[in-house]
Amino acid sequence: MADTQRGFLVWLQDNARILLSIALVLFLLFAVYSYSKRTANTNVAQDGTITSLSDLDGESNDLTLDADVTDIALGDGSELMEGNVDPNADIDALNGIGSGPDDTQEVATETAPVEKIEEQQVVQPTIEQTASTQEGSIVVSAGSGDGMTHLARRATTEYINANSIDYLSAAQRVFIEDTLQRAVPATRVHPGTSASFENAMIKEVIQRSQDLSPAQLATYEHYAKCILEFQ
């Protein structure tokens, strides 16, 4: 059970970048969907003026004013006339539009500007992973997106290439890099972070990988399938 949990943590650490990318895509899709709904709401007409006499009365085109309202004064001193309103009367006049000599005025429809959200993609410089040999150790410097497991994997690759080791299976490789990354003091890995792996320690872990049981190999093989480098 402990091996399975460790294996899952290895897989989760190796694929953290992919999972983060998926979460970011889902977030962007949700933001675009919310923005499109908000934009649709701003397109609803806000005019509110009368476009036909039928808007005032759905059953008749005549607008009858009571005699008691004939004394209501408008802003320019004129008064409402008693009686029926001509169906052909100027709609703008009914809406209270027009204060010039001809009592007409063009309506300027103001449309609120819709702000466009422009995604600003910040391009981060890519830092390559590097490895070197120093006094019986392999020192690996992290690149962009690397974790401690990636550094342990690179150190293992450097060691087996230098010593012409070609008998390790993918499952054994997963065991080796997992054991090595646990042996290194825990630290947060950033691009440029260095970790040192002693050759003697790598050799010992490789020997231990030869003694794994079939059940243990099956567990590590499951996680090895997720690592492209081992395919």
C-alpha positions, 0 to 999 in steps of 0.5 A: 500500500505504501509503495502504491501511494509513493508511486501515485505521488511520483506520477502526480509530481511528474504530471503536475504540469499537464494537470495544471495546463488542463485546469488553466484551459477549463478556467479560460473556457469558463471565463470566456463563457461568462464574458459572452453572457455578459456581452449578450446582456449589454446588447439588450435595447435600453431605449424605452421610447414609444415606437407605435401607438399600439404600445400605449393601448393594445386594443385601440390606436386612440389615446384619450385624455381625461378633461381634468388633465388639460391644465397640465403645463409642459416645460415650455408653457404649452398645455395638453389638448383635450380629446383623442390623439391623432393616430398619425401623430409624431411618435417623438412628440408623444415621447416628449422629444423635441424642443427646437423650432420644429419640435423634432429632434433626432434621437442619439442612441448611445451604445455603451462600449463593450470592453474587449478582454485581450489575453496577454500571453507572457512568454517565459524563457525556457531553461534547459536541464543540464548535468555534469560530473563533479568529484564522484557525483552527478550534479543536475540543474533543473530546467523549466517544469522540472521537479526533483524526480526529473533531476533523479531521472537525469542523474540515473540516465547519466550514470547508466550511459557512462557505465554502459548499463542496459539491463534495467527495465522501465519499472526498475528505472522508476524505482531507482529515480523514486528512491534517489529523489527521496534520498535528496533533502526536500527542497522546492525546485525552480529552474536552475536549482541543482541537486547532487547524486553520488555515484555510489548511491546510484550504484547501490540503488541499481543493485537494489532494483534487481531484488524487487519482487514481481508484485513490486515490479508490477506496481512500478510498471504501472507508473512507467507507462505514464513516462514517455522517456521509458516507452 
